[in-house]
Amino acid sequence: MKEKNTAQTKSAKALLDFIDRSPTPFHAVEEMGRTLADAGFARLEEAEVWKLKKNGKYFVVRNDSSMIVFSVGRQAPASAGFKIAGAHTDSPNLRLKPKPAFDKCGYRQLGVEVYGGALLGTWTDRDLSLAGRVILRTKQGLPRSRLIKIDRTILRIPQLAIHLNRDVNDKGLVLNKQTHLPPILGLADAKLPTEQALASLVAGEAKCKASEILGLELSLFDLQKSAVGGLDREFLFAPRLDNLASCHAAVSALLSAEKLDAATRVLAFYDNEEVGSESAQGAGSPFLKDTLERISLAFDGSRESFMRASARSIFLSLDMAHAVHPNYAERHEQNHQPAINGGPVIKTHSGQRYATEGMSAGFFEQLCERAEVPVQKFVMRSDLQCGSTIGPITAAELGMRTADAGSPMLSMHSVREMAGVSDHDYMIRVLREYFKP
């Protein structure tokens, strides 16, 4: 077997620990906030007056699921600009409906909605549980929220036996989103209705009374732990690599960057990318633009300074990329087949589903060269529809030069995905280079 790279192994383990602690965007933001606070970053509130200091370090959270982090530079943004990297905190999954509990054929079940483009078949016959945000009553004003993560198996979506579905191996598994996906919670009990049983379970986890619960924002998640695998331990096997790997790489690079920089360094982590980003906490919102403008105004009070800062800035949109699949190589463009552990992937699309253009592509490639990291390129087959990222949305909102890039992976949008140990370290090294003074 090949000798293991200690730095790569350490980065991989830190990523997998982060993913296992972050079954939902709420948990991911909480985990990153805790890490940033430990590193000396101060939390700001959007509704309060911001008193920013040169070289100050801050973060601001919206809806518990999106976050913007920034380290104020030595110079005004109008002179030195912003160095921005962005990613998204959400992943495709199954989410509980507002009134999920029901009984059928003697079973307790929960109604679910499909969030994003999930590979539905991968959610069947798995050990599943619930995590997310519980909304609690208050005496006045807005309700309060509390995060829960149930660390034991309570749910399963069993497949139909092959004896009752003889064509499944030839025609494929077809799942109706309404009727085939509700997970089984337990056996029905006339003495304790399922709605009450669920409320009791959640109340115990949230350490509150069932009567305090106003609502639930809970998602299913797979309890199997993330792992390093492969013959030479070269692979990452984990849920939510798309796109928590990019979030983790960005935070790791920022925290290890040299302290003094003329430019203001910024990280933007958005929720709701998997469903189009059109939300108050998504990339389609003014969250980042307003934050950047507030930073600019803190220096000289002129709105023109923000316009000048934007013109001097660049945005790196970080999202996972498609590695070539050996069993479906024909689905990939023949001259653009990224390999796992082959380095970061620059993504382009003539229809602007990715925001990369010639100058931003060259900028990112030069970052890779300076970091001594290999770089790859991806374009979709011309006869297949391309996905998109936060890149085009942010570029259109800010008018800022943007590059779309990410680490290559397989099983994208599966309940359990696959990427490379070396690639995660490569991305951290490239972003560290990006944040150098």
N, C-alpha and C positions, 0 to 999 in steps of 0.2 A: 504494500500500500504506500501511497505518497505521504511524504512528511507533512504534517499539519502546520499551517501558518497560525501562530499564536494570536496575532492581532485579528485575523479573520475569524478565528474561533470565538474570541472574546466578543466581537461585534455581533456575530450570529447568535450567541447565547443571550446577549442583552436584548436583541430584537425579539427572539422567541419568548422571553420572559415578559416583555412589554405586550406582545400580542395576547398571551394567555391571560394577562390581567385586564385586557381591553376588549371584552366581547361586544361592546356597543360604542358608538361615537362619544356618548356621555362619559364612559369609562376611559376612553383614549385621551380625551381632553383633560380629565381629572388627573390621569397618570402623568401627562406631559406638564400640566400645571404644577404638580408636586415636584417634579424633577427641576423645573425652571426656578421655582421658589427656593429650593435647596441650593441652587447655583447663584442666588442673589437677585433674581428678577422679581420686581414688585408688581403686584396685580393692580390694574386700573379698572375703574368702572366707567362705562360709557356715559352715564348720567351725571358724573361728577366733573369738576374742573380739573384739568390735567396740568400739573406743574412739572414739566420735564427738565431734566438736567443733561448737560453735555456728558456723554459717555454713560448716561443712565441706562438701565436695563429694565424692560417692562413687558407685560402681556395683558391682553384684554380678552374676555370670553363673552360669547353671545349664545344664548339658549342652551348653555351647558354642552354644546356639541360642536361649536366652531371657535377658533382661537387665532388671534394675531399676536405675534411676538416681535419685539424690536429692541435693538441695541443702538442708542443714539450715537451718531458719529461725532468726530471732532469738528467738522465743518457743517455749515447749514446745508440741507438737502439741495437748495438751489445751486450750490457750488459743487457739491460732491455726489448728489443723487442718492438713489436707494439701490441696494443689492437685495433683491427679493427672490425667495423660493417659496413655491406653494404646492400643496397636496390636498387630498381629501380624507376625511376621517370615517366616512361611511363605506359599507360593503353590502352587496346583495344578500338578502336573507328573508326570513319569514317573520312577520310581525303580528302580534295579537290585534284583533279587532277591538273596538271600544267595549263591546259586550260579548266577550269570547266564549263564555261557558255554555255548554249544552250537553245533553245526554242522547245517546243513540245506540240501540241494540245492546243495552246493558253496559255501555262504556261511558266514562267521563271524557269529553273531548273539548278542544279549544279551536275556535274559528281564527284563521290566519289570513293575512293578505301577503302577496308577494311584493317585496321591496326590491326594485331594480331587476336587472337581467340575470337572475339566479339560475344556475344549472339545477333544475328541480329534482332530478333523479338522485343527485348526490345527497339530498337531505333525508332519503328514506333509509330505514334500517340502521339508524345511528343512535347513539346515546346522547339525548338532547336535554337541555335545561332552559331556564329563562333568565334574562338579565335586562336591565334598563332603568327607567326612571319612574318612580311612584309619585303621583301628585297628591299632596296632603292639604287638608283644610287649614285655614287660618281664621282668626276672628275678624280681620278686616284686610282690605287690599288684596294683592295677588296671592294665590296659593304658594306653598313652598314645595320643593322637590327633594327627593332622597333617592340615591342610587342603590340598587340591589343587584346581586349576582348569586344565584342559587348554585352552589358547587356540589350538586349531587344529581344523579340521573332521575328525571321525573317524566320525561316525554319520549315518545317514539312514533314515527310514521311508518308503520309496517307495509311492505309491499304485498301485493296479492300473490298467493302461491302459484307456481308455474302450472300446476294441474288445472287451475281456473283461468289461465291466461297463456295458452299453449304457444301463441305466436310472438311472445314478448322478445325472444332472442333473435327472431328473424325480422320483425317489424319495428322493434325498439319499444322502449317504455314510454307510454303516453299518459300524462297526468293531467287531470282536470283541476284547475287551480281552486275551484270552489269545493268540489266533492271529494277529491283524493288526498288533499294535503292536511286537513285537520289532524293534529297529533292526538294520540291517546294519552290521557293523564292518569286514568285509573279505572276501576270498576264503579259503576253507578251505585249510589246509596240513597235510598228514599229518605233516610233519617237526616242526611246532610246534603242538601242540594249542591251541585257542582259550583255554582256561583259563590256560595258561602265558603265552600272548601278552598277555592282559589283565593278568596279574600283573606281567609285565615292563614294560608300559606304565605302570601305576600306580606301581610301584617307582621308575621313572625320574623321574616327576613328584614323588613324595614324598621322593626322595633317600634311599632306604633299600634294603635287600635284599628280594627277593621273599619269602624265607623268614621275614622279620620280620612280614609282613602276616597279621593274624588275621582281619580282616573289612573290609568296605567299606560305607560309607553314602554312595552316590553317586547323583546325579540327572542327568538329561539337561537341557541348557539350549541355547537358541538363540544362535548366535554373532553374529547381526546386531546391530550397535550401536544403541543408543537414539538417537532423533533428534527435533529440533524440526521440525514440518512444517505444512502448510496454506498457503493463498495468502498470508496475512499472518503466517505463522509463529506461529499461535495455538495449535497442538496439540502434545501430547507423544505420541510413538509409542515404546513401550518394553515390555519384558516386566516382570512383577511389580510394576506400578504398584499393584495390589491385593496387598500393602498396604505396600510399601516407601515409597510416597509419604507415607503418614501417619507412618511412623517418621522419615523425613527431616525432615518439617515440625516434628515434636515436638522433635527434637534441635536443629534450627536455632533454634527459638523459645526454648528453654531457654538455649542458649549466648548468645543476644543479649538475654536478659532483664536487667533491672537487678539488681545483685548483692544488695542487702539486701531481705529480705522477712520479715515476721513468721511467715508460714506456711512449712511445709516443702514444697518443690516436688518432685514425683515423676513419673518416666516408667516405664511398665511395658510391656515388649515381650515378647510370648509366642510360642512355637512352637505348632504343631499346632491352630491355630484352624480350618483348612480341613477337619479331620477330627474336629471335635467338642470339642477342648480338654481332653479327659479324659486327661491324661498328667502326669508329674511336672514337666514344664516348660510345661504349658499353663495357660490361665486357670482351669481347674477344679482346679488344685493350690493348696496354701496358700502358694505362693511370695510373692505380694504381701502377703497378710495377715500372714505371719510377719515379713516385712521391716518393715512398718509398726509392728508391735508391738515389734520390737526397737528401732526408732527412738524410740518412745514411752517404753519402759522405760529408755532411756539418759538420759532427763531426770529422772525422779523415782522409778523403780522400782516404780510402781504399775500394775497391770493395768487398773484403772479409768481411768487416764489414756488408755489406748488406746481404750476405749469412748467416752470423751468426745471424743477426737480424731476418731474416725470420724463422730460425730454432727455435727461442725463441718466436714466435708470434702465434696468433690464429685469425681466421677470422670467424665472425658470419654472416651468410647469412640470412637476414631477409626478408621473403616474406609470404604473407598471406596463411593460411592453410584451408583445407576443414573441416568445421563442419559437423556433421551428419545431414542429411536432413530427417525430420520425415516422409515425404511423399515418400521418395525413400531410406529408410534405407537399403534395399537390395543391393544398389550400394556401400555400405561401408563394409570394412573388419570387421567381427563381433567382434573382440577383440580390434579394434582400431577405435573408433567412438568419436572423439573430440566434446565437447559440448561448445556452446557459453557461455562466462563468466566462463569457466572452467580452464582458464590459458593458457599460451603459449604452443605451440605444437612443439615437436621435430619430424622432418620428416626424415625417412630413406627409402632407396630403394637399394636392392641388385644389381641392374643394374647400380648404381651410377647416377641415375637421380637426386638424392640428394647426397650431399657430406658427410653427417654425417657418422661417424664410432664410434666404441665403446668408445674410449677415449674422443672424442669431445662431444658425447651425454652425457657422465657422467659429463663432465665439465659444460655443460649447465644446466643439472639437479641440480647440486650442487649450481649453481648461483641462481636458483629458490628457493632452500631450504634456502639459506642464506638471500634471499630477502623476505622470508615467502610468496611465491607465489605458487599456485598450478601449476602442470605441466602435460601435456598430451602427448601422442605419436600417430603418424600416419604412416600407411603404406597402400599403394594402394592394392585393391583386386588383386590377382594374375592373374585374367583373364581380367583386364582392363589396358589400357595404361596409364602410369604415365606422368605427366607434369614434368617440370624441373625449375631450378632457376639459379641465377648467381653463386651459390655455387660451383658446379662441375667445371665450367669454371675458376673461380678464384683459386680454389684449384690446378687445373692442371697447371695454369700459374705461380703460386707462390710456389708450393710445400709446402703449408702451411696447418696445421691442421685446418679443417673447420667443422662447425656445421650448419645445415639448420634448421631454426625454424621460427615460425610466429604465429600470432593470428588467431583463427578460425573464419570462416565467411560462409555465405550463399550467393547465387546469384553471385558467382564469375564470372567476365567478363560481367555482365549485365550493362546496362546504369545506374542502381541504385542498389547498393549492400547493404549487411546487416551484421553487426558485433555486438560485445558486448561492452558496456560502461566500465565494469570492466576490460575486457581483455586489453584495450588500456593502462589503468593505470598499470596493471600487467606488461606489456612489458616495460614500462618506468622504473618501479622499478627494473626489472631484469637487464636492461642495465645500470642503475645507479650503481647497485652492480658490474657489469662487469668493469665499469670505476673507481671504488674505487682504491686508491693506495694500 
